[in-house]
Amino acid sequence: MSTETENVNERADELAARGKHKKALAMYLKSNNHQKAGEMYEQLGQVQSAVSEFSRAGNHQRGGELLRSADMAKEAGQLFIKAGNLKEAGEVLEEAGQLVEAARQFANV
């Protein structure tokens, strides 16, 4: 990571710590820090945007957890599958009434 990017991230961290989530978000997006951008979107209550950024960061598990808590079970199940957490994917899909897909995931555990 370049020094400039590190400086942007440090400044964004300071803004986030002071509760200035929108400004911090803009800086994280500028520096392509998708994990931190997802965290800021989460703080701002923008679940879909948070999930998108967590997915870009490769954190499918966190995206799945957010979707699960937002009652978006089918989408959550798909992200848990991407994260390799087949048991949790099966549980979420079962809760959503997606019994055939849930059974497939449990069969692969």
N, C-alpha and C positions, 0 to 999 in steps of 0.2 A: 504494500500500500504506500502510495506516495506521501510525502510530508504534507503537501497541500490537502490531500484527502483526510489525513489524520487530523489536521488542524480544523477542517470543516466538521468532522465527527466530534471532536472535543468541544467545539463551540455549540454544536447541536445538543450534546449531552448536557451542557450547562443550561441551555434554554429549556430542555425537557425537565431538568431537576427543578427549575423555577416555575414549572407549569405552563410554559409557553409551547404547547404541543404543536400548534399549526406552524410556527416558525421553525421549530426543530424538525418537523416533518419535511418541510421544504428543503432543508439542508441535507437531511438523510437521503432524500430522493436525488438531490444534486450529486451526492457522492456515491450513489448506487448502493447504499447500505440498506438492503431490502429487509433484513431482520429488524433493524431499529425503526425503519419506516412502518413496518407492520405493527410494531409495538405502539407507535404514535397513532396510527389509524385505529388501533384497538382502544386507546385512551379516548379518542374522539368519538367512539361508538360507531365507526364505519366498518362493519364486519366484513362485507364483501371485499373492500379495498385492503383490509388487513390480511384476509386470507390470500388474496392475490400476491401481496408482498411476501408473506411467509412462504408461499409456494415458490416464488422466484428465488428466495434464499435457500430453498431445499428443505424447509421446515414444514413438511406436510403434516406432521403430527400436531403441531400447534394450530395449523389451519383447520384440521379435523376437529380439534377440541373446541375451537370457536364456533364452527358450524353446528356442532352437536349442542352446544349451549344455546344457540340461536334457533333450535328446533328445525334445522335443515339437515335431517338425518341422512338422506340419500347422498347428498354432496359430502357430508362428513365421512360416510363410509368409504367413498371413493378416495378421499385423501388419506384415510387410515390404511387403505390398501397400498397406495403409493409409498406410505411411510413404512410398509412392511409389517404393520400391526394388524394381522389378519383376525385375531381373536376380537379385538376391539371393533374392527370393521364389521364382523359378524354380529356382534351385540347391537351395534347402532342400527344396522340394516334390519335386524329382527324387530327392534323397537319401532322401526318405521313401517313394519308390515311387509318388507321386502324379503319374504321367507325363503324363496328359492335362492336368491343371491346370498342371503345370510348362510344358508346351508352349504353353499359352495365355499364360502370363506372358512367356515368351521371345518370342512373336510380337508382344507389345506393347512390347518394349524398343526 
